[in-house]
Amino acid sequence: MSKLDWQRATVTAIRPETPRVKTFTLRLPQWTPHLPGQHYTLRLTAPDGYQAERSYSIASPPEQTGEIELTVEAVDDGEVSGYLFEGVGVGDQLEVRGPIGGYFVWRGMPDARPLLLLAGGSGVVPLMAMLRHRQRAKLRNPTVLLFSIRTPEEAIYQEELKSMAAADDTFTLLLDYTRQAPAGWTGYHRRIDKALLAEVMGQFAASPECYVCGPTGLVENAATALLELGLPAQDIKTERFGPTGG
Amino acid sequence: MVKSSERQLVFSFLALAFTTPYPLLKKGGELALSSNFKQILMPPSFFNQGFQRKRPSNHKLPPGQYETKDFPVLSAGPTPRIALEKWSFSLEGLVEETKKWSWQEFNALLQQEFNPDIHCVTQWSKFDTKWRGVSLDTLLEHVQLKPEASYVMATSYGGYTTNLPLADLREGKAFIGLTYDGQPLTPEHGGPARLVVPHLYFWKSAKWITSLRFMAEDEPGFWERAGYSMYGDPWKAQRYADDDE
């Protein structure tokens, strides 16, 4: 079977990440190693034959063999995300194909350059696969995740990210609350702008590779600001999603 | 909830009894069966219990697509900003003489309205989009193509490329869009000018277009080198190279 044939995965775990985000662990009969940043397409079929497909970034690292984790945000009135949230339980089967995508990927080789990851909301998912791979592969390239969220309850993977940062002095986690910060917060508390990115870039001794994923507005602003700060266009990889992602 | 596997057993048994795949049954809805019986027969070999279409659509959607009223933005890197006085568009490669237009010259060409349905490989489709631009037929009148010209590489500011058969740009099938919804095309959506080839997946509709290069043989562009389909027909769901015939 070709790696892009549809296969029937089994849901082995469902973990709530935030009130609007869940991670589904899927065991795959035909697992192939993916690159961090790649996605799978998921297909739902109704009893009348109607089908809907959506693409979801892989959250798990390639070191986690035989299964993938897909982190899904509930979209208002979302045809597919709505069903995944309400109609799917452990043991159910879901059709998927992948891994897909050859551009927004980070290979994470031992000679990896410094890495700047910029996430808005659930845009953190493909970046999490990169961070998890980096951790499992014990890479020490200087890495920063700047994670922009509106409110504390939107912080996906928060505990894991904090312990990752605590255990690794080459990885820095920067949270940015754009709407409401937790009590006593002294970190970033505004939309990502050029001045903020200039500060973050100042943490790097050498020019980083940059991956930006989030809503269109954030990606547009951040990518434009990074260019203005002198980062070459080929070092800025972007992935966007809008409210229609699901 | 009832597990899909239990229901599935029943359906596969019935399907076996008739040895007719589901799509055929659907087309032949006139089969002399009681309506209840038909309903039982309809389900495909695998389905997700309880899943159903949320948004019925009057338009025809290609397989796997859903309708959106928004206009999502997808691109691989930063959005190039192109000053109009520096903008140019050219037809080059296998032509007798390269033709190049400035922004002013290009805007003086015959413009037409286009209202296509568009389909993105990331599964959204948008119906009745409102564009104004220059038909490729109009542009092709300005060059003499060499006989071996059969394919085209569209090239954008920022370095994006995508390949298409020449035939897919002719006979009203493609245009260079200059306005969207009555406004100049914004940079996120490919402004100042974007190729629009609505019958193919929208990555073929190169944003920030600056040239079309005519070629004798097909060559992969940016996404095509990354494993996407060489042609990208939404009605055949040609998303990835694996989907090509």
Contacts between the chains, C-beta under 8 A, distances in Angstrom:
chain1	res1	chain2	res2	distance
A	2	B	242	5.5
A	3	B	242	7.8
A	4	B	240	5.6
A	4	B	242	4.0
A	4	B	243	7.5
A	5	B	242	8.0
A	8	B	46	6.7
A	43	B	64	7.1
A	44	B	48	4.8
A	44	B	51	4.7
A	45	B	44	5.8
A	45	B	46	6.2
A	45	B	47	4.3
A	45	B	48	5.8
A	45	B	51	7.0
A	46	B	47	6.2
A	46	B	48	7.1
A	46	B	51	5.0
A	46	B	52	4.7
A	46	B	53	6.2
A	47	B	42	7.0
A	47	B	43	4.5
A	47	B	44	8.0
A	47	B	47	5.1
A	47	B	49	7.8
A	47	B	51	7.9
A	47	B	52	7.7
A	48	B	42	6.0
A	48	B	43	7.5
A	48	B	52	7.4
A	49	B	22	6.2
A	49	B	23	7.5
A	49	B	26	6.2
A	49	B	42	6.8
A	49	B	43	7.5
A	49	B	44	5.4
A	49	B	47	7.9
A	50	B	52	7.0
A	50	B	53	4.6
A	51	B	63	7.0
A	51	B	64	6.3
A	52	B	51	7.9
A	52	B	53	7.4
A	52	B	64	7.4
A	52	B	66	5.9
A	53	B	64	4.1
A	53	B	123	5.3
A	54	B	123	6.1
A	55	B	122	6.0
A	55	B	123	6.9
A	77	B	54	6.8
A	79	B	53	7.2
A	79	B	54	4.1
A	79	B	55	6.7
A	79	B	66	6.4
A	82	B	54	7.2
A	83	B	48	6.9
A	83	B	50	7.3
A	83	B	51	5.0
A	87	B	1	7.4
A	87	B	48	7.1
A	87	B	49	7.3
A	87	B	50	4.6
A	87	B	51	6.3
A	88	B	48	7.8
A	89	B	1	6.7
A	91	B	3	7.0
A	92	B	3	7.1
A	92	B	4	6.7
A	92	B	48	7.8
A	92	B	49	8.0
A	93	B	4	6.6
A	93	B	5	7.4
A	93	B	46	7.5
A	94	B	48	7.2
A	95	B	46	6.7
A	100	B	227	7.5
A	100	B	240	6.6
A	101	B	226	7.4
A	101	B	227	7.9
A	102	B	225	7.7
A	102	B	226	3.3
A	102	B	227	4.9
A	103	B	76	5.3
A	103	B	222	7.9
A	103	B	223	7.5
A	103	B	226	5.1
A	104	B	76	7.3
A	216	B	72	7.4
A	216	B	73	4.5
A	216	B	188	6.8
A	220	B	73	7.7
A	220	B	79	6.1
A	220	B	188	6.1
A	223	B	77	6.9
A	223	B	78	3.8
A	223	B	79	6.9
A	224	B	78	6.1
A	224	B	79	6.8
A	224	B	81	7.9
A	226	B	78	7.2
A	227	B	78	5.1
A	233	B	77	5.7
A	233	B	78	5.5
A	233	B	158	6.7
A	233	B	159	7.7
A	234	B	77	7.5
A	236	B	77	5.5
A	236	B	78	5.3
A	237	B	76	6.8
A	237	B	77	6.4
A	238	B	75	6.7
A	238	B	76	6.5
A	238	B	77	5.6
A	238	B	78	6.9
A	240	B	72	7.5
A	240	B	73	5.5
A	240	B	74	5.7
A	240	B	75	7.2
A	241	B	72	7.5
A	242	B	70	5.9
A	242	B	72	4.3
A	242	B	73	6.9
A	243	B	70	6.5
A	244	B	68	4.3
A	244	B	70	5.2
A	244	B	72	5.4
A	244	B	124	5.5
A	245	B	72	7.9
